[in-house]
Amino acid sequence: MNIGDRVRLMSGREEGIITRILENGIVEVAIDNDFTIPVSRREVVVISSEEAKFLNKDDAPQPSTRKEPAAPVLASQGIYLALVHQSEELLAATIINNTDYDILFTSGEERDNRYRGLQNDKINPKGTRVITHLHLKDFEKWPNLVVQFMRHRNGAPALFEPVTKRVAFKASSFYKSKKTAPVLNKEAYVFQLDQKAVPLDTDKIQEQLVDAAAKNENFKLQAPEHEVDLHIDKLVEDYSGMSNSAMLKLQLERFQDALERAMAANMHEIIFIHGTGNGILRKEIQKQLSRTPGIRFFEDARKEKFGYGATLVRLR
């Protein structure tokens, strides 16, 4: 029994959707978008999709004849996140693939700079996938939703960049996002996850590199040291006036600069010494490494030399 399941009350014929799972075996059920009641889990039974489709057709509520003003239709191709009402308060966060490609995706949520994975799978062209449910009563506590995806089609002649999109919900813009979602053809709060897809032109990139090299014949890329020490006292002489966030920002900038130069210089590996401390710098470094193309793998460097205070990065 999960949030979003359609259930029937055993004490009567009322049906509704579970919007919350509370303590002490209590669930909150929205009765056909009309009102919400708390019910013991023992007093409801989940309605199977087959039963909902084929049984009790005579009892199904008849559609209203009152005409509502049509919401603007979001018709253009693309990949979207749509929050669709399951009840008056419960929304299903749904990825919509309104393209002619398969998309391979992962999804998760971020709270207080902590990430928690939700789902990963493939969505077929013109397909959808519900990744989580959100409750309007908890709007101020909603996490950021993170979706990473890549277009794919067997035999496709173009390569597309992977995309990472974070959606942060703000009341000032959230309620203005209501539209008719593509594919679903339902009113929803809709956020586009992709921009216009542009295939990578490898020949053009190579030409640009050659032109850049011709203009900078005297330029020589300086590869970083094999071991890059990111301790703050190795980066600045006096850091007494720096806040913790300012120190972390500087350390991550030096890490990113060294990583990019190592990749450009075709180095096979590089070690970042970050120390143990509270583990924040190590966590941020490994988070960025996990999102960087061209990394074969990374792991704790030799413990006999660095303990747990360094990360070894193997490059392609």
C-alpha positions, -999 to 999 in steps of 0.1 A, spaced: 0 0 0 16 32 -12 9 69 -18 -11 72 -50 -28 38 -47 -66 38 -54 -85 21 -25 -120 12 -14 -133 16 21 -143 -18 35 -171 -2 55 -188 12 24 -186 18 -13 -165 50 -12 -133 50 -32 -104 74 -31 -66 78 -34 -40 75 -6 -24 109 -2 -4 103 30 8 74 52 6 86 88 17 70 121 0 42 140 -13 24 108 -34 54 96 -36 65 60 -51 97 46 -76 91 17 -89 116 -7 -125 105 -15 -128 112 -53 -113 147 -50 -141 159 -27 -128 155 9 -99 139 27 -103 115 57 -79 95 79 -86 58 78 -70 27 94 -50 7 69 -71 -23 79 -102 -6 68 -92 -1 31 -83 -24 3 -62 -15 -28 -82 -16 -60 -63 -34 -88 -59 -16 -121 -79 -44 -138 -108 -40 -114 -107 -2 -118 -109 -6 -155 -135 -33 -160 -157 -34 -129 -182 -10 -114 -185 9 -146 -221 19 -137 -209 34 -104 -182 55 -121 -189 93 -116 -202 108 -148 -181 136 -164 -193 171 -156 -211 190 -184 -198 223 -171 -172 237 -194 -139 249 -178 -117 274 -195 -90 255 -215 -55 257 -202 -28 266 -227 -14 234 -244 23 228 -243 26 211 -276 62 214 -286 85 183 -285 107 180 -255 112 163 -222 91 176 -193 84 172 -156 47 174 -150 30 175 -116 -5 160 -122 -33 160 -96 -42 126 -83 -65 143 -58 -71 178 -47 -39 178 -26 -18 149 -40 4 154 -71 22 128 -92 56 140 -104 58 126 -139 85 126 -165 71 130 -200 92 120 -231 75 139 -259 103 131 -284 110 104 -310 139 90 -290 141 67 -260 154 84 -230 176 67 -203 170 85 -170 178 86 -133 158 107 -108 163 117 -72 156 144 -47 178 168 -28 171 180 7 197 201 27 224 193 1 218 155 5 208 135 -25 185 104 -25 179 84 -56 143 76 -66 142 57 -99 162 49 -131 148 33 -163 141 39 -199 111 58 -212 99 51 -247 90 78 -272 57 96 -262 59 77 -229 56 88 -193 69 77 -159 57 87 -123 88 91 -102 73 103 -69 43 119 -52 42 153 -36 15 168 -12 4 204 -16 1 207 22 39 202 24 48 226 -4 72 246 17 91 213 25 93 199 -10 127 188 -21 144 198 -53 138 171 -79 168 161 -100 165 144 -133 195 131 -154 188 118 -189 203 110 -222 185 105 -256 191 72 -273 180 54 -305 195 24 -321 212 34 -353 209 71 -346 235 91 -365 239 118 -338 254 118 -303 236 139 -277 251 153 -244 237 139 -211 216 164 -193 211 171 -156 182 193 -145 173 204 -110 138 217 -104 133 239 -74 97 248 -66 88 284 -57 53 295 -50 57 327 -70 63 307 -102 48 273 -95 11 282 -99 19 301 -131 32 269 -147 -2 253 -151 -7 240 -186 -21 210 -205 8 186 -204 18 169 -237 12 132 -241 -9 130 -209 -33 157 -222 -41 166 -187 -39 199 -168 -7 199 -148 22 221 -135 47 216 -163 85 223 -163 107 217 -193 138 197 -186 156 200 -219 165 228 -243 165 222 -280 187 191 -286 218 199 -306 238 170 -319 275 172 -313 294 180 -345 327 164 -339 342 177 -372 333 212 -363 348 208 -328 380 195 -343 382 225 -367 377 249 -337 405 232 -318 429 234 -348 420 271 -352 426 278 -316 459 260 -317 470 280 -347 462 313 -329 480 302 -298 511 285 -312 532 297 -282 506 284 -257 516 253 -238 492 235 -215 506 230 -181 496 197 -167 489 196 -129 510 177 -104 502 140 -100 492 147 -64 471 179 -58 469 190 -22 437 208 -15 443 217 21 434 253 25 468 263 40 484 250 7 462 273 -14 463 306 5 488 320 30 462 336 53 428 322 55 419 334 90 392 358 76 376 333 52 343 316 60 339 279 57 319 283 25 345 306 10 372 280 17 352 252 3 345 272 -29 382 279 -34 391 243 -28 365 231 -53 377 256 -79 413 244 -76 400 208 -78 380 215 -110 409 234 -126 434 206 -119 410 180 -132 403 198 -164 440 203 -171 447 167 -163 421 155 -188 434 180 -215 469 167 -209 458 131 -214 470 121 -179 460 86 -169 454 94 -132 455 121 -106 452 121 -68 434 148 -49 444 152 -12 414 166 7 420 153 42 394 137 64 379 165 85 341 166 84 341 149 50 323 177 31 351 184 7 355 147 -1 318 143 -7 316 173 -30 346 162 -50 333 127 -55 298 141 -64 314 162 -92 335 132 -103 304 111 -106 289 136 -130 320 142 -151 323 124 -185 357 109 -192 363 95 -157 370 57 -157 365 54 -120 376 69 -87 384 54 -53 402 61 -20 439 65 -27 464 42 -10 454 41 26 489 33 38 500 67 25 469 90 27 446 72 51 411 81 40 422 116 31 427 114 -7 409 103 -38 425 86 -68 409 94 -102 415 72 -132 410 91 -165 401 76 -199 
